[in-house]
Amino acid sequence: MLINEQIRAREVRLIGKEGEQVGVIPLTEAQAMANEAELDLVLIAPQAKPPVCKIIDYSKFKFEEKKRLKENKKNQKVTIIKEVRFTLNISDHDFNFKTNNAIRFLEHGDKVKATVRFRGREITHSDLGMKILTKFIDAVAEYGTPDKPPKMEGRNLAVMINAGVKK
């Protein structure tokens, strides 16, 4: 933002320190009014015809802007995607172990991407991969729901599970 002497316009539409419209006045007059109030003249809309300036305390404005951005950042929820990979010939113990890990991730609030990887000629048995993912979806149904049905991504069959209870 341009402030005080950095502004290079002949006339500006001025907004006073209380937020009232002063009108279109020459830049020198607007600068004099800002100096008289011991505040800064800040260019807030440079693309307007004429440009819009406001009389404010710039340091206080910057502080509140920084505080507002920090508050917004604090309220954001970052979603993390964890991946669980299966193969076609996975044993029951391994399946249960990976499912329990996925449940732990979902309870923590993360998304889980479950993938069945096909190697070599296993790609011809994609129906078996679908059975594994269906079994997995049923196992974690209490903790999360799938975005979409499982789909092929190259040599992998994948599904994304969102944390949250099924409605």
C-alpha positions in Angstrom: 0.0 0.0 0.0 1.2 3.5 -0.8 1.2 6.0 2.0 1.7 9.8 2.3 4.3 11.1 -0.2 4.4 7.8 -2.1 1.0 8.6 -3.7 1.3 10.1 -7.2 -2.2 11.3 -8.2 -3.4 14.8 -8.8 -6.9 14.3 -7.2 -8.1 11.7 -4.8 -11.5 10.7 -3.4 -10.9 11.1 0.4 -12.4 9.1 3.2 -12.0 10.9 6.6 -10.6 9.5 9.8 -14.2 8.6 11.1 -15.1 6.9 7.8 -17.1 9.8 6.3 -16.9 10.7 2.6 -15.0 14.0 2.2 -15.2 14.0 -1.6 -12.8 14.5 -4.5 -10.0 16.9 -3.5 -6.5 17.7 -4.6 -3.7 15.4 -3.2 -2.0 18.3 -1.4 -5.1 19.3 0.4 -5.7 15.6 1.4 -2.1 15.3 2.7 -2.6 18.6 4.7 -5.7 17.2 6.3 -3.9 14.0 7.2 -0.9 15.9 8.7 -3.3 18.1 10.7 -4.9 15.0 12.2 -1.4 13.5 12.8 -2.4 10.4 10.8 -1.4 8.9 7.5 -2.9 9.2 4.1 -3.2 5.7 2.7 -4.1 4.8 -0.9 -6.7 2.0 -0.6 -8.1 1.7 -4.1 -5.5 2.8 -6.7 -7.5 1.4 -9.7 -10.5 3.7 -9.1 -11.1 6.9 -10.9 -10.1 9.1 -9.0 -8.0 6.9 -6.6 -9.5 6.4 -3.2 -7.4 7.5 -0.1 -8.2 7.2 3.6 -6.9 9.0 6.6 -5.9 6.3 9.2 -3.1 5.4 11.6 -1.1 3.2 9.3 1.0 1.4 12.0 -2.2 0.5 13.9 -3.8 -0.6 10.6 -0.8 -2.9 9.8 -0.9 -4.3 13.4 -4.6 -5.2 13.2 -4.2 -6.6 9.7 -1.3 -8.9 11.0 -3.4 -9.8 14.0 -6.4 -10.7 11.8 -4.2 -12.9 9.5 -2.7 -14.7 12.4 -6.2 -15.4 13.9 -7.4 -16.7 10.5 -4.3 -18.9 10.2 -4.9 -20.3 13.7 -8.5 -21.2 12.9 -7.5 -23.2 9.7 -7.6 -26.9 9.8 -4.8 -28.6 7.8 -5.9 -32.0 6.4 -3.2 -34.6 6.1 -3.5 -37.5 3.7 -2.1 -40.8 5.1 -1.8 -43.8 2.7 -2.3 -47.4 3.4 -1.2 -49.9 0.7 -2.4 -53.4 0.2 -1.4 -56.2 -2.2 -3.6 -58.8 -3.7 -2.3 -61.7 -1.6 -2.3 -59.9 1.8 -2.6 -62.0 4.9 -5.4 -61.4 7.4 -3.0 -60.2 10.1 -1.4 -57.7 7.8 -4.8 -56.5 6.6 -6.0 -56.1 10.3 -2.8 -54.3 11.2 -3.1 -51.8 8.3 -6.8 -51.3 9.0 -6.1 -50.5 12.6 -3.5 -47.9 11.5 -6.0 -46.4 9.2 -8.6 -46.2 12.0 -6.0 -44.5 14.2 -5.4 -41.9 11.4 -9.2 -41.3 10.9 -9.7 -40.9 14.7 -6.9 -38.2 14.6 -8.9 -36.4 11.8 -6.7 -37.2 8.8 -7.8 -38.5 5.5 -6.8 -42.0 4.5 -6.0 -43.1 0.9 -6.3 -46.9 0.6 -4.5 -48.4 -2.3 -4.2 -51.9 -3.8 -1.1 -52.2 -5.8 -1.1 -54.6 -8.8 2.3 -56.1 -9.9 2.8 -57.8 -13.2 -0.1 -59.9 -14.3 -2.1 -59.3 -11.1 -3.7 -56.4 -13.0 -6.0 -58.9 -14.7 -7.5 -59.7 -11.2 -8.8 -56.2 -10.4 -12.0 -57.7 -9.0 -9.9 -59.2 -6.2 -8.5 -55.8 -5.4 -12.0 -54.4 -5.4 -12.9 -57.1 -2.8 -10.0 -56.1 -0.6 -11.0 -52.4 -0.7 -14.7 -53.2 -0.1 -13.6 -55.2 3.0 -11.4 -52.3 4.1 -14.3 -49.7 3.6 -16.6 -51.9 5.7 -14.0 -52.2 8.4 -13.5 -48.5 8.8 -17.1 -47.5 8.1 -17.6 -46.5 11.8 -14.7 -44.0 11.6 -15.0 -42.6 8.1 -16.7 -42.6 4.7 -15.3 -42.9 1.2 -15.4 -39.8 -1.1 -16.1 -41.9 -4.2 -16.1 -45.6 -5.1 -12.7 -47.1 -5.7 -11.2 -46.4 -9.0 -8.1 -47.4 -11.0 -5.1 -45.0 -11.1 -2.6 -46.6 -13.4 -1.6 -50.0 -11.8 -3.3 -49.1 -8.5 -6.9 -49.3 -7.3 -7.5 -46.5 -4.8 -10.2 -45.0 -2.6 -10.1 -41.9 -0.3 -11.7 -42.1 3.1 -12.7 -38.9 5.0 -12.7 -38.8 8.7 -16.1 -38.6 10.3 -19.1 -40.7 11.0 -21.4 -41.9 8.2 -24.7 -40.0 8.1 
